[in-house]
Amino acid sequence: MSIEGKLTSVLILALLLMAAVTDLLLTWQWPLLLSLITGGLAAMLLALLLGRRITQRINRGLQALTTGLLNFQDNDFSVSLTLDGRDEWCELATLFNTATSRLREQRAHIYQRELLLDSVLQNTSLAIVLTDDTRRVLYGNLAARHLLAHGLPLEGKRLPELVDDQDEITSLLQQAKTGVFSINREQQQQIWHLNCAVMRMNGVQHHLYQFKPLTQELTRAEIQTWKKVIRVISHELNNSLAPISSMAHSGQRLLQTQADTKVLRRIFDTISERSAHLNTFLQEYADFARLPLPQCSHFHWSELLNTLQSLQPFAIVEPLPDALGWGDARQLGQVLLNLLKNAAEASSAAKDIQLELRITPHRQWLTVSDRGEGMAPEALSQALLPFYSTKAGGTGLGLALCREIIENHGGQLAISNREDGGLQVRFWLPCCADDNAGS
């Protein structure tokens, strides 16, 4: 029965008792007023006795509920309320016990996730530091401790104080700037990448710093590059030295017998061709390895392009801009000549090889296009990498050298296939800063 029903029953019983006592006293010929007062007192006594039992249950329940809520404030969800009866208090206790059970499960789940996250953060090679807005460290994992404090805890310390003796880190942290820095540890140079981010938690600004070690990755990449260089050089040397050795041996045998002039001429021609190829490869490799920085100055584009036309036929998209060019004319001529020769070797007619020049207030745009065979998507994505070539006798250094020269000028180079067939190489170069200031 509900508490309201119980209180109603107590009221009805009290009224019935009052009526019975009053009626009894009237039969005993008591005065009416005295009989009513006596009946009322009897009814009040009964209501007090029965109501006290009901209120005692309510008081005990409220005390237990208060204790449970106080334990909630202390993050203690182990309290459960007793379940007896079928009134509203029993329903409230059931809901309270269900809530505490779910909170216990959620806290256990969150605790397990925190353990997992902490294990991941502590065992990762990524050094992670979280600071407040004053750069005071709130969290630092094990890798961060070894990087910044020789394994000591970081919490509570100010980040700038931890890196005073490491100039490269200090400059990056002061500017909250992402970048690469190097430090000397254990008589070895270590290379790291710093990523800085600003985040808000609970309405307060925090700074997150992630230090990623790059030493091993760069070492592996360097080893792979050297292996690839050695394979390419070995391949080219074997392709040239093997036929030279074979032809030389054959020539010696012919000289011991009756020499055939035509055979000897063919032998010497082969030796000369392979020697020239080997010399060209070594020269291209030396040019790529010892490429000097550009010596920029003003020059006339028309003079440079006319010189190139005498070396490799191509069409100029008219009109040419009147403005002077800016850059290392010798290196830029080398880039354009390489691109024009590639276009001619791609089975493109000379009239379809075009060079377009545009000059904007801040950039010089050049495009070399042809109607040759184009490139497959896989080859297109790797065409600018050193030692990658789709030609049978190619060294894979031509386009890489072009890219290096353009980037040394502060520009960018890109390759793409044309919609109607053929290839397009487009690059831009910065204009002279004095020209921009004057305009």
N, C-alpha and C positions, 0 to 999 in steps of 0.2 A: 504494500500500500504506500502511496506517496505521502510525503510529509504534510502536504495540505489536507489530504484525506484524514490523516491521523489527528491533526489539530481540529478538524471539523467534528470528528467522532468524540474527541474530548469535550468539545463545547456542547454537543448534544447530550452526552452523559451528564454533564454538570447541570444543564437545564432540567433533565428528567429527575435528577436527584433533588434539585431545588423544589420542583413541583411535588415530588413524593413526600419530602420532609415537611413542606408547608401544609399539604393536605393532612398528614398524620397529626401535626400539631393542632390543626384546626379541629380535628375530631376529638382531641384531648381538651378542646375548648380554651386554647391559647388565644390571646388577642391576635388579630389579623396582622398588625404591623410587626409584632414580635415574631410571629410565625414566618413572615416573609424574610425578616432579617436573619433568623436562624437558618432557614432554607438556603438563603444566599451564601451565608458563611460556609455551610456544608458543601455547596456546589463549588465555591472558590477553593476549598481545601482539596476536593477531588481533582479539580482542574490543575491545581498547583502540583500535586503528586504525579499525575499522569503527564503533564506538560514537561516536568523536569526530566523525565526519562527521555522524552523526545529531544529536548534542547541539549542534554548531555551528549547524545550521539552527534548532533550537529557541531557542538563545540569541539569534540574529539576529532571530527573530520576536518574542521577548519584548521586546527592546530597541526594535524598531520600534513595538510595541504600547504600550510605556511612553511613547515620544515622542509618539505620537498622543494618549494620554490627558492628557499634560501640555499639549498644544496645546488640548485640550478645555477645560482650566481657564482658558486665555487666550482662550476663545471663538473659537479658530481651528479651523475644520472643513475645511481644505483638504488635510489629510494623507490619503494612501491607501496601503495596504499592497500589496506585489507578490504576484501570484498565480502560483505554479508548483508543480506536483505535485498529488497527490490525497489528501493526508493530512489529519489534523485541523487542522493549521495553516492549510492552504488554506481549509478551511471557516470557520475563525475569521476569517481575513483577508477572506473574502467578506462575512461578517456585519458586520465593522467598516466595510468600504467602503460597504455599504448604509446603515448607520446614519449615517455622515458625509454621505452624499449626501442623505438625508432631512433631516438637521439643517441642511444648507446651504439646501435648498429652504424649510424652515420659517423660517429666519432671514431669507431674502430676502423671504418673504411678510410676516413681521412687520415688517420694515423698511419695506416699501411701505405697510403699514397705518399705521405710525407716521408716515410722511411725509404720508399722506392726512389722518390725524387732526390732526397739527400744522398742516397747511395750513388745515384747517377752523377750528381754534381760533384761529389767528393772523389769519384774515381775517373772522371773525364780529364783529358789532357788540356781542355779549355779552362783557362784561369778566369774566374768570374768574381767580380766585386760589385756590391751594391752599396751606395752611399746616400745620405740624405742631402738636402739642398746646400748644406755647409761643407760638403765633401767628407763628412765623418762616416767611417765605414760601419755599415750595419751587418753586412755578411761578406765573407770571403771563403771560398772553398780551398781545398788542400793545395791545388795547383797554384792558386793565387798567393797562398802563404809562402810557398817555396820561391815563387817569382819575386815577391816584393819584400818579404820579411824573413827569409831564411828559415821558413817553417814555423815561425811564431804566429800566434793569433793576431788577426787584424782588427777585430771588432773594437770599436771605441776610439780608434786612432784616425787622424786626419790623413787622407790619401796623399796630399802634397808632401807631407813629412816623410812618407815612406819611400819617395822616389827622388829625393833631393840630389843624390849622387848619380842619377841616371838621366843625363841631359835630354836624350832623344825622347824618353817617356815623358819627362816633365813638360816639354814643349807641346806634345800632343795632348796631354791632360789639361794643361792650362787653356788650350783653345777648344777643348772638348771635340777634338778632330780625329776622324778615322784615318789611319795610316800605318805604315810599316816602320819598325825600328829594330835596332840590333843592340845586344848587350854581350859583354864578355863574362862567361860563367865557367868555372872549372877549366880555365885556360882554353876555352873554346868560344867561338862567336856563335851566339844564338839569334835567330831572326824570328820576330813575332809580328803579328798583325793585330792592331787595336781597333775595336769597334765601340764607339760611344753612342749611347741612346739615353733619352730623357723620357721618364714614365711617371705617371701619377698613381699613387696608391692611397686610398682613403682620403682623397682630396689634397694630398701633400706631394710635392714634386720630389722625385728621386732620380739618381743617375746610375745607370747600369754600364759597367765596363766589361768587355769580353776580350781577353788576350788569347789569340790563337797561335800555337807554335807552327812555324813554317820551315824550320831548319831541315827536318827529315824529308818533308815533301819536296823542298827545293833540291836537296841532295839527291833524292831519287830521280827527279826530273833532269838534273844535271848529268847523272850517270847514264840515263836513257839517251840523252842528247849526244853524249860522247860516244856511246855504243853505236848510235845511228851514224854519226860522222865517220867512225872507223869503218863501219860496214860499207858506206858509200865510197870512201877513199879506197878501201881494199878492192871493191868491185871495179872501180874505174882503173886502178893500177893493174889488176889481173887482166881486164879486157884489153889493155894496151900492151903490157909486158909479155903476155903469153904469145900473141902473134908475132911480136918483135923477136922474141927468143927463137920461135919456130922458124921464122924467115931467115934469121941470121944463121941458124944451124944449117938450113937448106942451102944458103949461099956458100957456106964453107965447103959443103960437100960438092957443090957444082964447081968451085974453084979447084978442087983436087982432081976433078975429071975435066972433060971438055966443056967449058963454060958456054951456056946459051945466053946470048945478049938479051933476048926478049924476056926470058925467065928471070934473069938478074934484074932487068929494069922493073918487072912486076914486083919482085921481092923488095927492091929499094923503094918503090912507090908505096907499097904497103907499110914498110917501116916508117917512111916519112909521114904518111897519113895518120898512123897510130901515135906517132910522136907529137904531131901537131895537135891531135885531139887531147892527148895527155897534158900538153903544155897549156891548152885552152882551159881545161878543167882546173889545173893548179892555179892558173892566173885568176879565174873567176873566184875560186875559193880564197885566194889571197886578197882579192879586192873586197870580198864580203867581210873577211876577218879584220882587215886594216882600213875600213872605210873611214876617211877623215870627216870631221864636222864640216858642214857647208860654210863657205866664205861668201856671204850674201852681198850683192851689190846690184845696181840698176843695169839693165841690159835691154836690147831691142828684140822683142819676140820675132819680128819679121826676119831679122838676120839669122837668128837661131833656126827658125823653121826652114828657111831657104837652104841653109847648110845641110839640114837633115834630109831635104828632098833630093839633094845630090847623092846622098848615101843610100836612101831607101825611098822608092817612089810612093807617094800618097797624095790625097787630095785635101786641101785646106778649105774648111767651111768659111766662106766669106760673109761679112767683111771682118778683117782682123781689127781689134781695138788699137787705138793710137797710143794708149798709155804705155809707159815703160814697164817692163817686167821687174820683179824683185826676187832674188835668190842666187844660188850658185849655178851659173849658166852651164858650166861644164858638167856638173852632176845631173842637172835637169835634162841636158841633151842626151846623156847616157841613159836616163830613164825613158825618154821618148823614143830613142833609137831601139831600145830593147823591146818596148811595146809594139813598135811598128814592125820589127822583124818577126815577133810572135804572130802578129796578124797576117803577115805574108806567108809564114809557115803553116797557118791554119787553113790553107787552100782557099784564100780569099784573093780575088782579083785586085790589082793595084788601084783601079778606079773606085772600088768599094771600101778601100781603107781610107777613113776620113779622120781628120783631127779638127776639133772645135775648141776655140779659146774664147772665154768670156771673163771680163774683169768687172767686179762689183766694188763698192767703196772699201770693203775690208778683205776681199778674197779674190784669188785668181783661179778660175775653174778651167780644167782641161779634160777633154774626152777623146779617147781613141777608140774607134768602132770599126768593125769589119763584118763581112758576110760569110765567114768561114763556118767551121763545123761546130763551134761553141764548145761547151763543157758539160759533162754529166754533173748532176747535183752534188754527188760525193766529191768529185774532183774540184768543183767550184768552191766547196767549203774548206779545202786544204791547199788551194793553189798558191796562197801567199806564205805557206810554211816553208822554212828552209829544207832543202834536199828532197822536196816532193816534186815529181815531174811525171807528166803523162807521155813524154817523148821517149823514144827508144834510147837515144843517146844523150838525153838531157841530164844536166847536173842538178836541177831543182834550185838553183841559186839566183836565176835571173829576176823573177818576180819578187823574191824575198829581198834582193838588193834594191829593187825599185821601191818597195814598201819602206825599207829602212831609210833611204834617201828622203822620201817624202815626209816621213815622220820626223826626221832630224830637222827638216825645214819648219816643223810645227803644223804640218797638214795631215791629211788622211787620204787613203787610197782604197777603192772598192772595185770589185769585179762582178759583173752580172751578165746573164744571157739576154740577147735582144729578142723581142717578141717574134719578129719575122725571120729569125735565124741569125747566127753570128754572135760575137762577143763584144762587150763594151767595158772598157777600163776607164774609170773616172776618178780624178783626184783634184783636190784643192790645195792651194798654198796661201799663206797669209800675205797681205800687202805690207809694204814698208810703213812702219808706224809714223814716220815723218810725213809721208804722203797723206795719211789720214788726218794728221794734225793740221796740215796745210789746207786740206779741203774743208 
